[in-house]
């Protein structure tokens, strides 16, 4: 079959995405972030699965929350600092955190340690979504017209 998907893969053999869709003024904190889209290898469409490595000093994202999509993370190795509306929380291997859609608790993960940190990220894949960034002048929106891809603008809707 031409479109046959593998039954199993070695996760670290997947090509890592190291870029970001953030505009340059907000992209620096993501330097040192590597994401491997594991769910894509199997053609998963209802939820995404990423194996993410944060090098020392790297962030997962800017603090944000989603209107429609749930998010879940599970720490595999290293130490990760979860920053949310309640402050900073140290996460170590075996710990997990979840972020329910529609709950306005801006969150992100930062590697403030001197070692790499690895976590598994699972989240809803919705064609229509809005992401909110409480600390910076940025908003994200996915629409059917954008093919379910985020388009980032300033909070007033003007493009970057």
C-alpha positions as CSV (number, residue, x, y, z in Angstrom):
1,X,0.0,0.0,0.0
2,X,1.4,3.4,-1.0
3,X,0.0,5.2,2.1
4,X,0.7,2.5,4.6
5,X,1.9,3.8,8.0
6,X,4.5,2.1,10.2
7,X,3.4,0.0,13.1
8,X,6.2,1.3,15.3
9,X,9.1,3.7,15.0
10,X,12.1,4.8,17.1
11,X,11.0,8.2,18.2
12,X,14.4,9.9,18.1
13,X,14.8,8.8,14.4
14,X,12.1,11.3,13.5
15,X,13.3,14.6,12.1
16,X,13.2,17.3,14.7
17,X,11.5,20.6,14.0
18,X,13.6,23.4,15.5
19,X,11.9,26.5,14.0
20,X,8.8,28.4,15.2
21,X,6.0,30.2,13.5
22,X,6.4,33.1,16.0
23,X,7.5,36.4,14.5
24,X,11.2,37.1,15.1
25,X,10.5,39.5,18.0
26,X,9.0,36.6,20.0
27,X,11.1,33.6,18.6
28,X,14.3,33.9,20.6
29,X,13.1,32.0,23.6
30,X,12.3,28.9,21.5
31,X,16.0,28.6,20.3
32,X,17.0,25.2,21.6
33,X,13.6,23.6,21.3
34,X,13.3,20.4,19.2
35,X,9.9,18.8,18.4
36,X,9.4,15.5,16.8
37,X,5.8,15.0,15.5
38,X,5.3,11.4,16.5
39,X,1.6,11.3,15.7
40,X,2.2,12.4,12.1
41,X,4.2,9.2,11.5
42,X,1.0,7.2,12.1
43,X,-1.4,9.6,10.3
44,X,-3.1,10.5,13.5
45,X,-5.6,13.3,12.9
46,X,-7.7,13.7,16.1
47,X,-4.8,14.5,18.4
48,X,-1.2,15.5,18.1
49,X,1.8,13.8,19.8
50,X,5.1,15.5,20.1
51,X,8.4,14.4,21.7
52,X,10.0,17.6,22.7
53,X,13.5,18.3,23.9
54,X,14.3,21.7,25.5
55,X,18.0,22.5,25.6
56,X,19.1,24.6,28.7
57,X,17.5,28.0,28.5
58,X,14.9,27.0,25.9
59,X,11.1,27.6,26.3
60,X,8.3,25.5,24.8
61,X,6.4,28.6,23.9
62,X,5.3,32.0,25.3
63,X,2.7,31.7,28.0
64,X,-0.6,30.9,26.2
65,X,-4.0,29.1,26.6
66,X,-6.3,27.6,24.0
67,X,-10.0,28.2,23.6
68,X,-10.7,24.8,22.0
69,X,-7.8,22.4,22.3
70,X,-6.8,20.5,25.4
71,X,-3.1,20.0,26.1
72,X,-1.2,17.4,28.2
73,X,2.5,16.9,29.0
74,X,4.5,14.1,30.6
75,X,8.1,14.7,31.7
76,X,10.5,12.0,30.6
77,X,13.8,13.3,31.6
78,X,15.4,16.5,33.1
79,X,13.7,19.3,34.9
80,X,11.1,21.6,33.4
81,X,9.7,24.7,35.0
82,X,6.0,25.1,34.3
83,X,5.0,28.8,34.4
84,X,1.3,29.6,34.7
85,X,-0.9,32.1,36.3
86,X,-0.2,30.7,39.7
87,X,3.6,31.0,39.4
88,X,6.4,28.5,38.7
89,X,6.2,24.8,39.3
90,X,9.2,22.4,39.0
91,X,8.4,19.3,37.1
92,X,10.6,16.2,37.2
93,X,10.6,12.8,35.4
94,X,7.3,11.0,35.9
95,X,5.3,14.2,36.5
96,X,2.6,15.4,34.2
97,X,0.4,18.5,33.7
98,X,-2.8,19.2,31.7
99,X,-4.4,22.3,30.4
100,X,-8.2,22.2,29.7
101,X,-9.5,24.1,26.7
102,X,-11.2,27.3,27.5
103,X,-9.6,27.8,30.9
104,X,-7.7,31.1,30.7
105,X,-4.5,30.0,32.5
106,X,-1.6,31.1,30.4
107,X,1.2,28.5,30.6
108,X,4.5,27.6,29.1
109,X,7.5,25.3,29.9
110,X,11.0,26.5,30.4
111,X,14.2,24.6,30.9
112,X,16.0,26.6,33.6
113,X,18.5,23.8,34.3
114,X,21.9,23.0,32.8
115,X,20.8,19.7,31.3
116,X,18.4,18.8,28.4
117,X,14.8,18.1,29.4
118,X,12.5,15.8,27.4
119,X,8.7,15.6,27.6
120,X,5.8,14.1,25.7
121,X,3.1,16.5,24.5
122,X,-0.4,15.4,23.5
123,X,-3.1,17.8,22.3
124,X,-6.3,18.1,20.4
125,X,-6.1,18.9,16.7
126,X,-8.9,21.2,15.8
127,X,-9.4,23.0,12.5
128,X,-10.8,26.1,14.3
129,X,-9.0,27.5,17.4
130,X,-7.9,30.6,19.1
131,X,-4.8,30.9,21.2
132,X,-4.3,33.7,23.7
133,X,-0.9,35.1,24.9
134,X,-1.4,37.1,28.1
135,X,2.2,38.5,28.3
136,X,2.9,39.6,24.7
137,X,1.1,41.4,21.9
138,X,0.3,38.3,19.9
139,X,-2.9,36.2,19.2
140,X,-3.2,33.0,17.2
141,X,-6.2,31.8,15.2
142,X,-6.8,28.6,13.1
143,X,-9.7,28.6,10.6
144,X,-10.8,26.3,7.9
145,X,-9.6,29.0,5.4
146,X,-6.1,28.7,6.9
147,X,-6.3,24.9,6.5
148,X,-6.2,24.4,10.3
149,X,-2.9,26.2,10.5
150,X,-2.3,29.0,13.1
151,X,-2.1,32.5,11.8
152,X,-0.4,34.9,14.2
153,X,-1.3,38.6,14.5
154,X,-1.0,41.3,17.0
155,X,-3.9,41.3,19.5
156,X,-5.7,44.1,17.6
157,X,-5.6,41.8,14.5
158,X,-2.8,43.6,12.6
159,X,-0.3,41.4,10.9
160,X,3.4,41.1,11.9
